[in-house]
């Protein structure tokens, strides 16, 4: 299994069909516009490849919060439906956890939609716990 960091415009075209599974309202144009800003804010995007095709991805950033200290926060984690159950999400979580430990983070976290039961099983089996509710308001 090859995990590679994505940094180029061509990479975004390759990852779009996978990340679109998680973010169905996202367009390729919106991804291309947001990605440079996200990268300037510390966002890093990694993908699992099967041959030339991207089949899973994870996007994360590191920052400090008062309640948890330095943390690696996962913004995006998704595997293409036809490739689920092959351990790709776990491999991406392991790589992100290793990055968090290497960066001296105290915590490693993510938010997940309440309806994503299969994803929740992956996170719980990985040793994560449900520690809060996330509230938001559209502006």
Buried (B, 14 or more C-beta within 10 A) or exposed (E): EEBEEBEEEEBBEBBBEBBBEBBEEBEBEEBEEEBEEBEEEEBBBBBBBBEEEBBBBBBBBBEEEEEBEBBBBBBBBBBBEEBBEBBBBBBBBEBBBEBBEEEEBEBBBBEBEEEEEEBBEBBEEEEBEEEEEEEEEEE
